[in-house]
Amino acid sequence: MRIDMARKCMNQNIAKIIVLVVAMTIIVLQMKSKAVLQVHQSEKLDEDILKYRTNPNCTLLGCDAIQQKIQAVTWKNLDEHIQILWEQQLCHKRIKHPGDLIGQRSHAFDGHSKSPTNHISTINLVKFISKGYPLAITKYGIDLGASGESDVTELLQAGWKGFKTDGRLKKTNSSEWLNETTDIVTPKNVQRICETYGIPKNVGVLKIDIDSYDWDVVKAFLEAGVSADIYSMEYNPVFPPGVHYHTNYTADFKWTLLSSRPKENQILYGASLRAWYDLLTPNGYTLIDADWYNTLFVKDQYVDVFGPIPTDVATVWQNGWFERPGRHTQKDLVSKYWLNYPRQEVWATMETTQVMKELQKLINK
């Protein structure tokens, strides 16, 4: 009886050992198969890379095809191997701004004619970032200098909440979704405005175009603890990329139309691209575009949706303004002295310190 039980236990142990050996054999075979597959995939990738090195016009995974993938999923979610192909084919060389990358239909912004050459609307920028970061953008927009329609208007029409202010608005309007006021925003009343109108600390888009002390106002919002996912701002494009200029707020400041000022004073408004860069980059933002005289900054955490696009002040300014086709022919640019300022052509060739000396003389007049 005891012998039979011992044999039974031994048979059970042998069976367990056999099952274990079989299982381990299967695992080893699977690992070998996976390794072989990875080798084949690596070899296939090498073949693709070689193909694109020797045939840049190949359409299988050429620049156009890869760009369509970027538009669909963003650079952030693109397969690493495709990212390598994009860079090895130098596809990024043809991307000068987000609109080149994402694709943009004809649109207009404040003070500028509707044109297919304009880079990208804020609403399309929001949609693209949201592909990489779903639900990350706060659906609240601030429009400072909101007498006309702007990119924020599109966002409000799409269901966003928001705040608009401009002394030229016809009336004050308050609702669950939107507060409109004729208050003149200054750095001194930003805190009160935020409290009065319940502006949240985190907003999706802050757009400003008041042709004056814009820089001081944005700084005041930051100091009040209000920050945006995206900043859309007018900037003063005649100053070269090394020049930090911004109009300072004073208690006796009186706004006047640029065209009504003496010619030599017409360029003294707003903030240069370098000034915006100096304010926003230390606060966690990246410059992504200059679109004629408008500029866009986004939070650093969102930049990886765009991949390798220009983000340095000099290149962005050159692409978006100084070397851009149409700057000397487009009517709404050449007809405004403060944009068609002759001296800017010379300033672009000068040292920043020399430009600053000239600028200081203009300011002191």
C-alpha positions as CSV (number, residue, x, y, z in Angstrom):
1,M,0.0,0.0,0.0
2,R,2.8,2.4,1.0
3,I,4.7,1.5,-2.2
4,D,1.7,2.3,-4.4
5,M,1.3,5.7,-2.7
6,A,5.0,6.4,-3.2
7,R,4.8,5.5,-6.8
8,K,1.7,7.7,-7.2
9,C,3.5,10.7,-5.6
10,M,6.6,10.2,-7.8
11,N,4.5,10.0,-11.0
12,Q,2.8,13.3,-10.0
13,N,6.1,15.0,-9.4
14,I,7.4,13.7,-12.8
15,A,4.3,15.1,-14.4
16,K,4.8,18.5,-12.8
17,I,8.4,18.5,-13.9
18,I,7.4,17.7,-17.5
19,V,4.8,20.5,-17.5
20,L,7.4,22.9,-16.2
21,V,10.0,21.9,-18.8
22,V,7.5,22.3,-21.6
23,A,6.4,25.7,-20.3
24,M,10.0,26.9,-20.1
25,T,10.7,25.6,-23.6
26,I,7.8,27.5,-24.9
27,I,8.9,30.7,-23.2
28,V,12.5,30.3,-24.6
29,L,11.1,29.7,-28.1
30,Q,8.9,32.8,-27.8
31,M,11.8,34.9,-26.7
32,K,14.0,33.7,-29.6
33,S,11.1,34.4,-32.0
34,K,10.7,37.9,-30.6
35,A,14.4,38.5,-30.9
36,V,14.4,37.4,-34.5
37,L,11.4,39.6,-35.2
38,Q,13.2,42.6,-33.7
39,V,16.3,41.9,-35.7
40,H,14.1,41.8,-38.9
41,Q,12.3,45.0,-37.9
42,S,15.7,46.7,-37.2
43,E,17.0,45.5,-40.6
44,K,13.7,46.7,-42.2
45,L,14.2,50.1,-40.6
46,D,17.8,50.3,-41.8
47,E,16.6,49.5,-45.3
48,D,14.0,52.3,-45.0
49,I,16.6,54.7,-43.8
50,L,19.0,53.7,-46.6
51,K,16.1,54.1,-49.1
52,Y,15.4,57.6,-48.0
53,R,19.0,58.6,-48.0
54,T,19.3,57.5,-51.6
55,N,15.8,58.5,-52.8
56,P,14.4,61.5,-51.0
57,N,11.4,61.6,-53.3
58,C,10.2,58.2,-52.2
59,T,6.5,58.5,-51.4
60,L,6.1,55.5,-49.1
61,L,7.2,57.4,-46.1
62,G,8.3,60.7,-47.6
63,C,8.0,64.1,-45.9
64,D,4.3,64.6,-47.0
65,A,3.3,61.2,-45.7
66,I,5.1,61.8,-42.4
67,Q,3.6,65.2,-42.1
68,Q,0.1,63.8,-42.4
69,K,0.9,61.5,-39.6
70,I,2.1,64.4,-37.5
71,Q,-1.1,66.3,-38.2
72,A,-3.1,63.3,-37.1
73,V,-1.4,62.4,-33.9
74,T,1.2,65.2,-33.2
75,W,5.0,64.8,-33.1
76,K,4.8,63.7,-29.5
77,N,2.8,60.6,-30.4
78,L,4.7,59.8,-33.6
79,D,6.7,56.5,-33.8
80,E,10.3,57.1,-32.9
81,H,11.5,55.4,-36.2
82,I,9.3,57.8,-38.2
83,Q,10.7,60.7,-36.3
84,I,14.2,59.6,-37.3
85,L,13.1,59.4,-41.0
86,W,11.7,62.9,-40.7
87,E,14.9,64.4,-39.5
88,Q,17.2,62.3,-41.7
89,Q,15.3,63.4,-44.8
90,L,15.6,67.0,-43.5
91,C,11.8,67.4,-43.7
92,H,11.9,69.8,-40.8
93,K,13.8,72.3,-43.1
94,R,10.5,73.1,-44.8
95,I,8.7,73.9,-41.6
96,K,9.1,77.5,-40.6
97,H,6.1,77.9,-38.3
98,P,3.3,75.8,-36.8
99,G,1.0,76.6,-39.7
100,D,3.4,74.9,-42.1
101,L,3.4,71.8,-39.9
102,I,-0.3,71.6,-39.0
103,G,-1.9,73.1,-42.1
104,Q,-4.0,76.2,-42.0
105,R,-6.8,77.6,-44.1
106,S,-7.1,81.3,-44.9
107,H,-7.8,83.3,-41.8
108,A,-7.5,86.8,-40.5
109,F,-6.4,88.4,-37.2
110,D,-7.0,91.9,-35.8
111,G,-5.9,94.7,-38.1
112,H,-4.8,92.3,-40.8
113,S,-6.4,91.2,-44.0
114,K,-7.7,87.6,-44.5
115,S,-4.9,85.7,-46.2
116,P,-3.9,82.1,-46.9
117,T,-0.3,83.2,-46.0
118,N,-1.3,83.9,-42.4
119,H,0.2,81.2,-40.2
120,I,-2.4,79.6,-37.9
121,S,-5.5,80.6,-36.0
122,T,-5.5,80.1,-32.2
123,I,-8.5,77.7,-32.4
124,N,-6.6,75.4,-34.7
125,L,-3.6,75.6,-32.4
126,V,-5.7,74.6,-29.5
127,K,-7.1,71.6,-31.4
128,F,-3.7,70.4,-32.4
129,I,-2.2,70.7,-28.8
130,S,-5.3,68.9,-27.6
131,K,-4.5,65.9,-29.8
132,G,-1.3,65.5,-27.8
133,Y,-2.7,66.6,-24.4
134,P,-6.5,65.8,-24.3
135,L,-8.5,68.1,-21.9
136,A,-5.3,69.9,-20.9
137,I,-6.2,73.3,-22.3
138,T,-8.5,75.3,-20.0
139,K,-11.6,76.5,-22.0
140,Y,-11.5,80.1,-20.9
141,G,-10.2,83.0,-23.0
142,I,-9.2,86.5,-22.1
143,D,-9.4,89.2,-24.8
144,L,-7.7,92.5,-23.9
145,G,-8.3,95.1,-26.6
146,A,-11.5,93.4,-27.8
147,S,-13.3,96.0,-29.8
148,G,-13.4,93.8,-32.9
149,E,-13.5,90.1,-33.5
150,S,-10.4,88.1,-32.8
151,D,-9.2,84.5,-32.4
152,V,-10.7,84.5,-28.9
153,T,-14.1,85.2,-30.5
154,E,-13.9,81.9,-32.4
155,L,-13.1,80.1,-29.1
156,L,-16.1,81.7,-27.4
157,Q,-18.3,80.7,-30.3
158,A,-17.0,77.1,-29.8
159,G,-18.3,77.1,-26.2
160,W,-15.5,78.6,-24.2
161,K,-16.1,80.9,-21.2
162,G,-14.3,84.2,-21.2
163,F,-13.6,87.8,-20.4
164,K,-13.4,90.7,-22.9
165,T,-12.5,94.3,-22.2
166,D,-12.0,97.4,-24.3
167,G,-12.9,101.0,-23.7
168,R,-14.4,101.1,-27.2
169,L,-16.9,98.3,-26.5
170,K,-20.5,99.6,-26.8
171,K,-21.7,98.2,-23.5
172,T,-21.0,96.0,-20.5
173,N,-22.4,92.5,-20.6
174,S,-22.3,89.8,-18.1
175,S,-23.5,86.2,-18.3
176,E,-22.6,82.7,-17.1
177,W,-20.3,82.3,-20.0
178,L,-18.9,85.8,-20.8
179,N,-18.1,89.0,-19.1
180,E,-17.6,92.0,-21.4
181,T,-16.6,95.4,-19.9
182,T,-15.6,98.8,-21.1
183,D,-13.0,99.0,-18.3
184,I,-9.6,100.2,-19.4
185,V,-7.2,97.6,-18.2
186,T,-3.9,98.8,-16.7
187,P,-1.2,97.1,-14.6
188,K,-2.7,98.8,-11.6
189,N,-6.2,97.4,-11.9
190,V,-5.5,93.8,-13.1
191,Q,-5.9,92.4,-9.6
192,R,-9.3,94.1,-9.1
193,I,-10.5,93.0,-12.5
194,C,-9.5,89.4,-11.8
195,E,-11.5,89.4,-8.5
196,T,-14.5,91.4,-9.8
197,Y,-15.0,89.2,-12.9
198,G,-14.0,85.9,-11.4
199,I,-11.1,85.2,-13.8
200,P,-9.6,81.8,-13.0
201,K,-5.9,81.4,-12.3
202,N,-5.5,79.0,-15.2
203,V,-6.8,80.2,-18.6
204,G,-6.6,78.6,-22.0
205,V,-5.7,81.7,-24.1
206,L,-4.8,85.3,-23.2
207,K,-4.8,87.6,-26.2
208,I,-3.7,91.2,-25.9
209,D,-3.7,94.0,-28.4
210,I,-3.8,97.5,-26.9
211,D,-1.0,99.1,-28.8
212,S,0.6,100.6,-25.7
213,Y,1.7,99.1,-22.3
214,D,0.8,95.5,-23.3
215,W,3.9,94.1,-21.7
216,D,3.2,95.7,-18.3
217,V,-0.4,94.3,-18.4
218,V,0.7,90.7,-19.1
219,K,3.3,91.0,-16.4
220,A,0.6,92.2,-14.0
221,F,-1.5,89.2,-14.8
222,L,1.4,86.8,-14.1
223,E,2.1,88.6,-10.8
224,A,-1.6,88.2,-10.0
225,G,-1.2,84.4,-10.4
226,V,-3.1,84.2,-13.7
227,S,-1.3,82.3,-16.4
228,A,-2.4,81.0,-19.8
229,D,-1.7,77.9,-21.8
230,I,-1.3,80.0,-24.9
231,Y,-0.4,83.7,-25.2
232,S,-1.5,85.5,-28.4
233,M,-0.1,89.0,-28.6
234,E,0.7,91.8,-31.0
235,Y,4.3,92.7,-31.0
236,N,6.3,95.6,-32.5
237,P,8.2,94.0,-35.5
238,V,10.5,96.8,-36.6
239,F,12.9,96.1,-33.8
240,P,15.6,93.5,-34.5
241,P,15.6,90.3,-32.4
242,G,18.2,91.5,-29.9
243,V,16.4,94.7,-29.0
244,H,14.2,94.7,-25.8
245,Y,11.7,97.5,-26.1
246,H,8.4,97.9,-24.4
247,T,6.2,100.9,-23.6
248,N,6.0,101.5,-19.9
249,Y,2.7,102.3,-18.1
250,T,2.5,105.6,-16.4
251,A,-0.4,107.1,-14.4
252,D,-0.9,109.9,-16.9
253,F,-0.7,107.7,-19.9
254,K,-3.0,108.8,-22.7
255,W,-3.7,106.5,-25.6
256,T,-3.7,107.9,-29.1
257,L,-4.0,106.4,-32.6
258,L,-0.6,105.5,-34.0
259,S,-1.4,107.2,-37.2
260,S,-2.2,110.5,-35.4
261,R,1.3,110.7,-33.8
262,P,4.4,112.4,-35.3
263,K,6.1,110.0,-37.6
264,E,9.2,109.6,-35.5
265,N,7.0,108.5,-32.5
266,Q,4.8,106.1,-34.3
267,I,7.1,103.1,-33.7
268,L,7.2,103.7,-29.9
269,Y,4.4,101.4,-29.0
270,G,3.8,97.9,-27.6
271,A,6.6,95.4,-27.1
272,S,9.3,94.0,-29.3
273,L,9.6,90.2,-29.8
274,R,12.7,90.1,-27.6
275,A,10.7,91.9,-24.8
276,W,8.0,89.2,-24.9
277,Y,10.6,86.5,-25.0
278,D,12.3,88.0,-21.9
279,L,9.1,88.1,-20.0
280,L,7.6,84.8,-20.8
281,T,10.4,82.3,-21.2
282,P,11.5,82.6,-17.5
283,N,7.8,81.9,-16.7
284,G,7.8,78.5,-18.5
285,Y,6.8,79.5,-22.1
286,T,8.3,78.8,-25.5
287,L,8.1,81.1,-28.5
288,I,6.6,79.2,-31.4
289,D,5.6,81.8,-34.0
290,A,5.6,85.3,-35.3
291,D,2.8,85.9,-37.8
292,W,3.5,89.3,-39.3
293,Y,3.1,91.4,-36.1
294,N,1.3,88.8,-34.0
295,T,3.2,86.3,-31.9
296,L,2.4,83.0,-30.1
297,F,3.9,81.5,-27.0
298,V,2.8,78.2,-25.4
299,K,3.6,76.5,-22.1
300,D,6.9,74.5,-22.3
301,Q,5.1,71.3,-21.6
302,Y,3.2,71.4,-24.9
303,V,6.1,72.1,-27.2
304,D,6.8,68.4,-27.9
305,V,3.6,68.2,-30.0
306,F,5.4,70.3,-32.7
307,G,8.7,68.6,-33.0
308,P,11.7,70.4,-34.4
309,I,10.2,73.8,-35.3
310,P,12.1,77.2,-34.9
311,T,11.8,78.6,-31.4
312,D,14.7,81.1,-31.2
313,V,13.9,84.8,-31.5
314,A,16.1,85.5,-34.5
315,T,14.8,82.7,-36.7
316,V,11.1,83.2,-35.7
317,W,11.4,87.0,-36.4
318,Q,13.1,86.5,-39.7
319,N,10.5,83.9,-40.9
320,G,7.5,85.7,-39.6
321,W,8.5,89.3,-40.5
322,F,11.8,90.5,-41.8
323,E,12.5,88.0,-44.6
324,R,8.9,87.1,-45.2
325,P,7.6,87.5,-48.8
326,G,4.9,90.3,-49.0
327,R,6.3,92.6,-46.4
328,H,7.2,95.2,-48.9
329,T,4.1,94.7,-51.1
330,Q,1.1,93.9,-49.0
331,K,-1.1,97.0,-48.7
332,D,-2.0,96.8,-45.0
333,L,1.7,96.6,-44.2
334,V,3.3,99.2,-46.5
335,S,0.5,101.8,-45.8
336,K,1.4,102.0,-42.1
337,Y,4.5,104.0,-41.3
338,W,5.0,102.2,-38.0
339,L,5.3,98.9,-39.9
340,N,7.0,100.1,-43.0
341,Y,9.5,102.1,-41.0
342,P,12.6,102.6,-43.3
343,R,15.2,102.5,-40.6
344,Q,14.4,98.9,-39.7
345,E,16.3,97.7,-42.8
346,V,19.5,99.3,-41.4
347,W,18.8,98.3,-37.8
348,A,18.8,94.6,-38.9
349,T,22.5,95.0,-39.9
350,M,23.6,96.8,-36.8
351,E,24.8,95.7,-33.4
352,T,22.1,95.6,-30.8
353,T,23.9,98.2,-28.6
354,Q,24.0,100.7,-31.5
355,V,20.3,100.2,-32.2
356,M,19.5,100.8,-28.5
357,K,21.4,104.1,-28.6
358,E,19.4,105.3,-31.6
359,L,16.2,104.1,-29.9
360,Q,17.0,105.9,-26.7
361,K,17.4,109.2,-28.6
362,L,14.0,108.7,-30.1
363,I,12.5,108.1,-26.7
364,N,14.2,111.1,-25.2
365,K,12.9,113.5,-27.9
